[in-house]
Amino acid sequence: MKPAKIVRAFYNDDDILLSAVKTIRENKYHIEEVYTPFHVHGLDKVLGLEPTRIAIASFIYGCIGFAVAILMMNYTMIADWPQNIGGKPSFSYIENMPSFVPIMFELTVFFAAHLMVITFYLRSKMWPFKTAENPDPRTTDDHFLIEISVSEVTGKLKNILKNSGAVEINIIDSKEH
């Protein structure tokens, strides 16, 4: 059964928001989404979200960049166009590797950073020309918003939200959402 109502509770302080999320989850309500104007430390743990695996992806992307750097330098400096630069032999990649360390480092960082950003955007479903999903413009300025999906809005939920420090509570149909 799909929830019929969405309750939006606005808060004006991040500490109050964290406390409210704890209280709402303790009372077994499902928090659909939390919108904040800046990163709130500890919010992911309070919401019970799983840890991100972007660090694993970053390591893999860095390894790919490192491999591309080695292959590119071996091909360009040894196989394709060998040159005697500074008296270094041009027939062996291993003997020239110390001079290639900056290139290996830079390509490792380049691949890790750029592919992580692309992965983040794709995973977050944020691509160019996508319309914003922000329900209220105040959440980009100075307010915090908790969206709770419920089948029926009860007085208990309203009391929990008011007692947790909500400055405004709005109830909308999920069809409008």
N, C-alpha and C positions, 0 to 999 in steps of 0.2 A: 504494500500500500504506500503510495507516494504521499509525502507530507503536503497538507493543504495550505499551510501558512508558513511564512518566514517572519521571524521576529528579529528586528534590528535594534540592538542596544548600543548607544553611543557613550563613549567615555572620554574624559579630557586629560587623563594622566596614565602613563604606562604602568606604574606600580599598581594602581587601582585596577587596570585592565588585567594584569597577571592574577591578581587576587580574585577577580570576577570569573576568569576562565577556570580557575581551580574550583570555585564554588559551583559553577554551572556543571562542570564535569562530575563533581562529587554527587550532584543530584540527578545524574544519569540523563542529561539532555545532550543531544547531538549538535555539536557546533559545526556548522557547514563551512564557514570561512571567517577569518579575522583580517580586517583591513587596517593597516597602520601607516602613518606618514613617514616612519623611519623604522629601522630594525629594532625590535625589542628583544633584548638578550634573555634567553630562557623561555621564550614563548613556545618554541618548538617542543621543548621537553614537557611543559605544562599541557600542551595540546595532545601529547602522546604520539607525536610524529616520529617515524623511523628516521635514523640518521641518513644523511645523504651519502651517495657513493661517487660524488664528483671527484674526490681525491684519487680514487682508483682510476677513473677515466683520465684524470690529469697525468698520472704516472704512465699510463698506456700511451697517451698522446705524446708525452715527452720521449718515450722510447722510440716511437715512430719517427719523431723529429731527429733524434740521435742517429737512427739507422739511415734516414734520408741524407743527413749531413755526411756520414761516412761514405755512402755510395756515391753521392754527388762529388765529393772531393777526390775520391779515388778515380772516378771516371774523368773529371775535368783536368786534374793536375798530374795524373800518372798515365792513364790509358789514352785519352784523346789528344792532349796538348802538353806533353812533358816539357818543362823548362828548368834550366839551371838557375835558381834564384838564390843568391847569397852563397853559392858554393855547395848547396844541398843537392844530394843525388835525386834524380827524377825517376828512378826506376823502382823505388820501393815506397809504399805508403807508410809502412811501420816506421821507417827512418825519418819520415817527414811529419809524423803525427803530432809531436809537441807544437809545431807551428800552426797546426790546424785546430788546436783546443778552443780558441775563441770562436771559431766558426761552428764547432760542434755545440758549444754552450749556447750560442745565440739561436741556432736552429732548434735546439731542444726547448728553450723557453718560448720561442716563436710558435712552434707547433702546439705546445701545451696550452699557452694562453689563448690563441685564436680558436683552436678546436674546443676548448672548454666553454668559451663564450657562445659558439655555435651550438654546442650541446645544451647549454643552459637555455638558450632561446627556443630550441626545438622542444626540449622537455617541458618548458613552461608554456608552450603553445603561443609564443609571442613572435610573430613574423611581421614583416612590413605591411602596412595598410590594414592591420587588424584593429577593429574598433575596441575602445577601452571597455573593460568590464567593471569599472569602479562604480559602485552603487550610489555614492554620494561624494561630491567634490571636496567636502570638508576633511575627508580621510587622507587627502594629499597635503593638507595644511596643518591642522592642529587637533583633530579628533581621531579616536580609535573606534572601530565598529566591529561588533560581533554579530554574525548571522547565525540564527538557530532555526533549524527545521523542525516543525512540530505538526502533528495532525490536528491538534486543538490547543488553542491558547488558554491556559488556566490562570487563575489568580495566583497560584503557587509560583509559577514562572515569573509573573510580573513582580511579585514580592521579592523573589530572589534577585531579579535584575535591579530593582530599586534599592534594595539593601546592600547590593554589591557596589553601588556608586554610579549607576547609569544616570547620565544627565538628560537623556532622551530615549524613549522607547517607541518604535514604529512597528506596526503589524501590517503586512501586505500578503496578498494571495500569491501562492507560488506560480500561478498562471501569468501574473504580471511580471514576475521575475524573469 
